[in-house]
Amino acid sequence: MQRIRLRYTKRGRLRFTSHRDFQRAFERALRRSAVPMAYSAGFTPHPKVSYANAAPTGTASEAEYLEIGLAERRDPEALRRQLDESLPPGLDVTEAVEVATGNFVERLEASEWLLRLPGVAPAEAEEAAAAFLAADAVEVQRMTKNGLRTFDARAAVAAIGLAPADAALVGIGDNTGTDGADDVRTGAPCAILRLVVRHATPAVRPDDVLSGLRSTADLAPPVPAEVTRLAQGPLDEQTGTVTDPLALDRAAAEVGR
């Protein structure tokens, strides 16, 4: 059985698709592309597809991952093109590599996010981020299936601050329009924060960090933040950057050529 790891995106209006919505769309793409899927054993066989750390509904993403098992060998790049053409624009398959290493999920140690805050001045957002980082703990609450839960959002945050001046918020599609300081559509101030969050238990989401910014610095954007995941993978603690989780598989493929 050949295994392929895929990186895909959720962009524009497709950021509102749930994980289950994407699963259905992807399964249809597999059928349209006539991908020779491997199936599980038992009375109700299922195609061998596994997903990793799906982004929350309503957030865009440039770095979602899944793995599929094939009954026949296929060229990863040709397979990527077939699947990409069979999915709607916004759900884009951007990379495919043959699996050469294990423990992939363990490599997804952290995520890098961009938080676009319409109506918030960059200086105000920078001050709030500094206050958040200075806190020993930032308790937030979230409703879960087991009821209201309180946890520390600060411990999971590896980095937070203003995004570089040349940063562009991808994934939002036609709704994006900012130069990093002002929304070009309205002329109102617009801050963009870069956030790196470790994958921990319980999982700390961008919304939890925004709640923490509200409690520590009274930062409350007048409209909901627009959130995009830029990357997920191994965390370089020294630089606070998230590196490529497919690098080991890609390197192994190069050696095998």
TORBA-167719 format. One record per atom (N, C-alpha, C): x, y negated, z; residue in one letter. Coordinates in steps of 0.1 Angstrom, whole numbers, padded with zeros to 4 digits, always signed. Example, Ala and Ser with C-alpha at 12.3 -4.5 7.8 and 13.67 -1.06 7.14 Angstrom:
REM residues 2
+0132+0057+0078A+0123+0045+0078A+0132+0033+0078A+0128+0022+0071S+0137+0011+0071S+0129+0000+0079S
This chain:
REM residues 257
+0008+0012+0000M+0000+0000+0000M+0009-0013+0000M+0006-0022-0009Q+0013-0034-0009Q+0005-0045-0001Q+0012-0053+0007R+0006-0063+0015R+0011-0077+0010R+0001-0086+0009I+0004-0100+0004I-0001-0110+0015I+0008-0119+0018R+0004-0130+0027R+0001-0142+0018R-0010-0149+0021L-0015-0160+0013L-0016-0173+0022L-0012-0184+0017R-0015-0197+0023R-0026-0204+0015R-0036-0209+0022Y-0047-0216+0015Y-0050-0229+0022Y-0058-0237+0016T-0062-0250+0021T-0077-0252+0023T-0081-0261+0031K-0095-0266+0032K-0094-0281+0030K-0099-0286+0019R-0097-0300+0016R-0111-0307+0013R-0111-0320+0014G-0123-0328+0010G-0135-0323+0018G-0147-0322+0011R-0159-0318+0017R-0159-0303+0022R-0149-0295+0016L-0148-0281+0020L-0143-0280+0034L-0138-0291+0041R-0134-0290+0055R-0146-0286+0064R-0158-0288+0059F-0170-0285+0067F-0174-0271+0066F-0167-0263+0058T-0170-0248+0058T-0166-0242+0070T-0174-0233+0075S-0170-0225+0087S-0160-0214+0083S-0154-0207+0092H-0145-0196+0089H-0153-0185+0082H-0166-0183+0087R-0174-0172+0081R-0177-0176+0066R-0180-0189+0064D-0182-0193+0050D-0170-0190+0041D-0158-0193+0046F-0147-0190+0038F-0145-0175+0036F-0148-0167+0046Q-0147-0153+0044Q-0156-0148+0032Q-0168-0153+0032R-0177-0149+0021R-0172-0154+0008R-0167-0166+0007A-0162-0171-0006A-0150-0163-0010A-0141-0160-0001F-0129-0152-0004F-0132-0138-0009F-0142-0132-0002E-0146-0119-0007E-0151-0119-0021E-0159-0129-0024R-0164-0131-0038R-0153-0133-0048R-0143-0141-0043A-0131-0143-0052A-0124-0130-0055A-0122-0122-0045L-0116-0109-0047L-0123-0100-0057L-0137-0100-0056R-0144-0093-0066R-0143-0098-0080R-0144-0112-0081R-0143-0118-0094R-0130-0116-0101R-0119-0115-0093S-0106-0114-0098S-0102-0099-0100S-0111-0090-0096A-0109-0075-0097A-0096-0071-0090A-0094-0077-0079V-0082-0073-0071V-0083-0059-0065V-0073-0050-0068P-0074-0036-0063P-0072-0035-0048P-0082-0038-0040M-0081-0039-0026M-0079-0025-0020M-0071-0024-0009A-0071-0012-0001A-0082-0013+0009A-0088-0002+0013Y-0099-0002+0022Y-0096+0006+0035Y-0102+0002+0046S-0101+0010+0058S-0108+0023+0057S-0104+0033+0066A-0110+0046+0066A-0123+0045+0074A-0130+0056+0074G-0142+0057+0082G-0155+0057+0074G-0167+0057+0081F-0180+0057+0074F-0183+0044+0067F-0178+0033+0072T-0181+0020+0066T-0168+0013+0062T-0161+0017+0051P-0148+0011+0047P-0150-0004+0045P-0140-0011+0049H-0139-0026+0046H-0126-0029+0040H-0126-0039+0031P-0113-0043+0024P-0104-0048+0035P-0091-0045+0033K-0081-0048+0043K-0077-0063+0041K-0083-0071+0049V-0081-0086+0050V-0080-0090+0064V-0069-0097+0068S-0068-0102+0082S-0065-0117+0081S-0071-0124+0090Y-0070-0139+0090Y-0063-0143+0103Y-0056-0155+0102A-0048-0159+0114A-0052-0174+0117A-0056-0176+0130N-0057-0189+0135N-0065-0199+0126N-0077-0196+0123A-0085-0205+0114A-0087-0218+0121A-0087-0229+0113A-0089-0242+0118A-0104-0244+0121A-0107-0253+0131P-0121-0255+0135P-0129-0261+0123P-0142-0258+0123T-0151-0264+0113T-0151-0279+0114T-0150-0285+0102G-0149-0300+0102G-0136-0306+0101G-0125-0298+0103T-0111-0302+0101T-0106-0297+0088T-0098-0306+0081A-0092-0302+0069A-0079-0295+0073A-0073-0287+0063S-0061-0280+0066S-0053-0278+0053S-0040-0279+0054E-0031-0276+0044E-0023-0263+0047E-0027-0256+0058A-0019-0245+0062A-0027-0234+0069A-0036-0228+0062E-0043-0216+0066E-0037-0203+0061E-0037-0192+0068Y-0031-0180+0064Y-0040-0168+0065Y-0038-0159+0056L-0044-0146+0056L-0035-0135+0050L-0038-0123+0052E-0031-0112+0046E-0040-0101+0040E-0037-0096+0028I-0045-0086+0022I-0037-0074+0019I-0043-0062+0019G-0037-0050+0015G-0042-0045+0001G-0033-0042-0008L-0037-0038-0021L-0034-0023-0023L-0043-0016-0031A-0041-0002-0034A-0031-0001-0046A-0029-0011-0054E-0020-0011-0065E-0011-0023-0064E+0001-0022-0069R+0010-0034-0068R+0006-0045-0078R+0008-0057-0074R+0005-0069-0082R+0016-0079-0080R+0018-0087-0090D+0028-0098-0089D+0021-0109-0080D+0028-0113-0069P+0021-0122-0059P+0017-0135-0066P+0025-0141-0075E+0022-0154-0081E+0010-0152-0090E+0010-0142-0098A-0002-0139-0107A-0015-0137-0099A-0014-0130-0088L-0025-0128-0079L-0030-0142-0073L-0020-0150-0069R-0024-0163-0063R-0032-0171-0074R-0027-0171-0086R-0034-0179-0096R-0048-0174-0099R-0050-0161-0099Q-0063-0155-0101Q-0073-0159-0090Q-0068-0158-0078L-0077-0161-0066L-0080-0176-0066L-0070-0184-0068D-0072-0198-0068D-0083-0203-0078D-0082-0196-0090E-0092-0200-0101E-0106-0195-0097E-0107-0185-0088S-0120-0179-0085S-0126-0186-0072S-0119-0195-0066L-0124-0202-0054L-0128-0217-0058L-0137-0223-0051P-0141-0237-0055P-0130-0246-0051P-0129-0258-0059P-0119-0268-0056P-0120-0272-0041P-0109-0273-0035G-0109-0276-0020G-0105-0264-0012G-0109-0252-0016L-0103-0240-0011L-0093-0235-0021L-0081-0239-0019D-0070-0237-0028D-0060-0227-0023D-0056-0217-0030V-0046-0208-0026V-0033-0213-0032V-0024-0217-0023T-0012-0225-0026T+0001-0216-0026T+0001-0205-0020E+0013-0197-0020E+0009-0182-0017E+0017-0173-0023A+0015-0159-0020A+0029-0153-0020A+0032-0145-0009V+0044-0138-0008V+0042-0123-0004V+0050-0114-0008E+0049-0100-0004E+0054-0099+0010E+0046-0091+0018V+0050-0089+0032V+0063-0081+0033V+0073-0087+0040A+0085-0080+0042A+0089-0079+0057A+0082-0086+0065T+0085-0086+0080T+0072-0085+0088T+0073-0081+0100G+0062-0080+0109G+0060-0091+0118G+0051-0090+0127N+0048-0100+0138N+0045-0114+0132N+0037-0114+0122F+0035-0127+0116F+0027-0137+0125F+0017-0131+0131V+0009-0140+0140V+0017-0146+0152V+0027-0138+0156E+0035-0143+0167E+0044-0155+0163E+0046-0156+0149R+0054-0167+0144R+0045-0180+0144R+0032-0179+0145L+0024-0191+0145L+0023-0197+0159L+0034-0203+0163E+0036-0208+0176E+0029-0221+0179E+0028-0229+0168A+0023-0243+0170A+0017-0248+0157A+0009-0258+0158S+0003-0265+0147S+0007-0280+0147S+0009-0286+0135E+0011-0300+0133E-0002-0306+0127E-0007-0317+0133W-0019-0323+0129W-0017-0338+0126W-0025-0343+0117L-0027-0358+0116L-0041-0362+0120L-0041-0372+0129L-0054-0377+0134L-0056-0391+0129L-0066-0393+0120R-0069-0406+0114R-0079-0412+0123R-0076-0424+0128L-0085-0431+0138L-0090-0444+0133L-0101-0444+0125P-0106-0456+0119P-0111-0465+0131P-0108-0478+0129G-0112-0488+0139G-0103-0490+0150G-0091-0482+0150V-0082-0483+0161V-0069-0489+0156V-0064-0499+0162A-0051-0505+0158A-0039-0496+0161A-0029-0495+0153P-0018-0487+0155P-0011-0489+0169P-0010-0502+0173A-0004-0505+0186A-0012-0499+0197A-0025-0499+0196E-0033-0493+0207E-0032-0478+0207E-0031-0472+0196A-0030-0457+0195A-0016-0453+0200A-0006-0461+0197E+0008-0458+0202E+0009-0459+0217E+0002-0469+0223E+0002-0471+0237E-0005-0459+0244E-0016-0455+0238A-0024-0444+0244A-0016-0431+0243A-0009-0428+0232A-0001-0416+0231A+0010-0416+0241A+0017-0428+0244A+0027-0429+0254A+0022-0426+0268A+0010-0431+0271A+0003-0428+0284A+0000-0413+0285A-0004-0407+0274F-0007-0393+0275F+0005-0385+0278F+0016-0388+0271L+0029-0380+0273L+0034-0383+0287L+0032-0394+0293A+0037-0397+0306A+0030-0390+0317A+0018-0385+0314A+0010-0379+0325A+0015-0365+0328A+0015-0361+0340D+0019-0348+0344D+0009-0337+0339D-0003-0341+0339A-0014-0332+0335A-0026-0340+0330A-0033-0335+0320V-0045-0342+0315V-0056-0332+0314V-0065-0333+0324E-0076-0323+0325E-0087-0327+0315E-0092-0318+0307V-0103-0321+0299V-0113-0309+0300V-0125-0311+0296Q-0136-0301+0297Q-0141-0298+0283Q-0144-0285+0281R-0150-0280+0269R-0160-0270+0272R-0172-0270+0265M-0182-0260+0266M-0178-0248+0258M-0177-0236+0265T-0174-0224+0258T-0186-0214+0260T-0185-0203+0254K-0196-0193+0255K-0198-0188+0269K-0188-0191+0278N-0189-0187+0292N-0192-0199+0301N-0196-0210+0294G-0199-0222+0302G-0189-0233+0301G-0190-0243+0309L-0181-0255+0309L-0168-0250+0315L-0157-0253+0308R-0144-0249+0313R-0135-0262+0313R-0127-0263+0324T-0117-0273+0326T-0103-0268+0325T-0095-0275+0317F-0081-0270+0315F-0072-0282+0312F-0059-0280+0313D-0049-0290+0311D-0045-0291+0296D-0048-0303+0289A-0045-0304+0275A-0030-0309+0274A-0025-0315+0284R-0011-0321+0282R+0000-0310+0281R-0002-0299+0288A+0009-0288+0287A+0011-0283+0274A+0001-0283+0265A+0003-0277+0252A+0009-0286+0241A+0009-0299+0245V+0013-0309+0235V+0028-0310+0234V+0034-0307+0223A+0049-0308+0221A+0053-0322+0217A+0044-0329+0209A+0047-0342+0204A+0035-0349+0201A+0034-0362+0203I+0023-0371+0198I+0028-0385+0197I+0025-0391+0186G+0029-0405+0183G+0024-0410+0170G+0027-0422+0167L+0023-0427+0154L+0030-0420+0142L+0022-0417+0132A+0028-0410+0120A+0037-0420+0113A+0047-0415+0105P+0056-0424+0098P+0048-0433+0089P+0053-0445+0086A+0046-0455+0079A+0042-0450+0065A+0049-0440+0059D+0046-0436+0046D+0037-0423+0046D+0032-0419+0058A+0024-0407+0059A+0010-0410+0052A+0006-0400+0045A-0008-0401+0039A-0016-0389+0045A-0028-0392+0048L-0037-0382+0054L-0043-0374+0043L-0038-0361+0041V-0043-0353+0030V-0054-0344+0036V-0062-0339+0026G-0073-0330+0030G-0086-0336+0032G-0087-0349+0033I-0100-0355+0035I-0106-0359+0021I-0098-0359+0011G-0104-0361-0003G-0107-0376-0005G-0118-0378-0011D-0122-0392-0015D-0124-0401-0003D-0126-0395+0009N-0128-0404+0020N-0116-0410+0026N-0104-0406+0021T-0092-0412+0026T-0089-0425+0019T-0084-0435+0026G-0080-0447+0020G-0073-0456+0031G-0060-0454+0033T-0053-0461+0043T-0039-0463+0040T-0033-0474+0044D-0019-0476+0043D-0012-0474+0056D-0018-0467+0065G-0012-0464+0078G-0015-0475+0088G-0020-0486+0085A-0024-0497+0094A-0038-0502+0092A-0043-0502+0080D-0056-0507+0077D-0063-0497+0068D-0077-0496+0069D-0085-0488+0060D-0087-0497+0048D-0083-0493+0036V-0084-0501+0024V-0098-0503+0020V-0107-0495+0025R-0121-0496+0021R-0128-0507+0028R-0124-0510+0041T-0131-0519+0049T-0122-0530+0054T-0109-0528+0053G-0100-0538+0059G-0099-0537+0074G-0106-0527+0080A-0105-0525+0095A-0092-0518+0098A-0087-0520+0111P-0075-0513+0115P-0077-0498+0115P-0067-0491+0112C-0068-0476+0112C-0054-0470+0116C-0054-0464+0127A-0041-0457+0132A-0041-0443+0128A-0029-0438+0125I-0027-0423+0122I-0017-0418+0132I-0022-0408+0140L-0013-0401+0150L-0008-0388+0144L+0004-0385+0147R+0010-0372+0144R+0010-0364+0157R+0004-0352+0157L+0003-0344+0169L+0008-0330+0166L+0016-0325+0176V+0021-0311+0175V+0017-0304+0188V+0009-0293+0186V+0003-0286+0197V+0007-0271+0197V+0012-0267+0208R+0016-0253+0210R+0003-0244+0210R+0004-0232+0204H-0008-0223+0205H-0007-0216+0218H-0016-0219+0227A-0016-0214+0240A-0030-0208+0243A-0031-0203+0256T-0044-0198+0260T-0048-0206+0273T-0059-0213+0273P-0069-0214+0262P-0063-0223+0252P-0068-0222+0239A-0063-0230+0228A-0067-0244+0230A-0057-0253+0228V-0059-0268+0229V-0061-0273+0215V-0072-0279+0212R-0076-0284+0199R-0074-0299+0198R-0073-0304+0186P-0072-0319+0185P-0083-0326+0192P-0095-0321+0192D-0106-0328+0199D-0103-0328+0214D-0096-0318+0220D-0093-0318+0234D-0083-0329+0237D-0073-0331+0227V-0063-0342+0229V-0070-0355+0228V-0079-0357+0219L-0086-0369+0218L-0094-0372+0231L-0100-0362+0237S-0106-0364+0250S-0096-0368+0260S-0084-0362+0260G-0074-0366+0269G-0069-0381+0267G-0068-0385+0255L-0065-0399+0252L-0075-0409+0257L-0088-0404+0257R-0099-0412+0262R-0098-0413+0277R-0094-0402+0284S-0094-0403+0299S-0082-0409+0304S-0070-0408+0297T-0058-0414+0302T-0056-0429+0298T-0061-0433+0286A-0059-0446+0281A-0071-0453+0276A-0083-0447+0278D-0095-0453+0274D-0095-0456+0259D-0089-0447+0251L-0089-0448+0237L-0101-0441+0231L-0110-0448+0225A-0123-0443+0220A-0126-0449+0206A-0122-0442+0196P-0125-0446+0182P-0139-0449+0180P-0143-0459+0173P-0158-0462+0171P-0165-0452+0162P-0157-0445+0154V-0163-0434+0146V-0154-0422+0148V-0160-0410+0145P-0152-0397+0147P-0139-0397+0140P-0128-0392+0146A-0115-0391+0140A-0116-0381+0128A-0108-0383+0118E-0106-0374+0107E-0093-0366+0109E-0094-0353+0109V-0083-0345+0114V-0079-0335+0103V-0066-0334+0101T-0060-0325+0091T-0048-0317+0097T-0049-0304+0096R-0037-0296+0099R-0027-0296+0088R-0015-0300+0090L-0005-0300+0080L+0003-0288+0080L+0005-0281+0091A+0014-0270+0092A+0011-0262+0104A+0014-0249+0104Q+0014-0240+0116Q+0025-0230+0113Q+0032-0227+0124G+0044-0218+0123G+0053-0219+0135G+0065-0214+0134P+0075-0215+0145P+0077-0229+0149P+0079-0231+0162L+0081-0245+0167L+0096-0247+0171L+0102-0257+0165D+0115-0261+0169D+0114-0271+0181D+0116-0266+0193E+0114-0274+0205E+0123-0286+0205E+0135-0286+0199Q+0144-0297+0200Q+0139-0309+0192Q+0134-0306+0180T+0129-0317+0171T+0114-0319+0172T+0107-0310+0178G+0092-0311+0179G+0086-0309+0165G+0092-0301+0156T+0087-0299+0143T+0082-0284+0141T+0073-0282+0132V+0067-0269+0129V+0073-0264+0116V+0079-0252+0116T+0086-0247+0104T+0078-0237+0097T+0083-0232+0086D+0075-0224+0076D+0074-0210+0081D+0063-0204+0084P+0061-0190+0088P+0064-0180+0077P+0064-0184+0065L+0066-0175+0053L+0081-0174+0049L+0089-0182+0056A+0103-0183+0052A+0110-0169+0052A+0108-0161+0062L+0114-0148+0063L+0110-0139+0052L+0097-0139+0049D+0092-0130+0038D+0098-0135+0024D+0098-0148+0023R+0103-0154+0010R+0118-0151+0008R+0126-0152+0019A+0140-0148+0019A+0142-0134+0016A+0134-0125+0022A+0135-0111+0019A+0132-0108+0004A+0122-0115-0002A+0119-0113-0016A+0130-0117-0025A+0137-0128-0021E+0149-0132-0029E+0160-0122-0029E+0162-0116-0017V+0173-0106-0016V+0170-0094-0024V+0157-0090-0024G+0153-0078-0031G+0153-0079-0046G+0155-0091-0052R+0155-0093-0066R+0168-0089-0073R
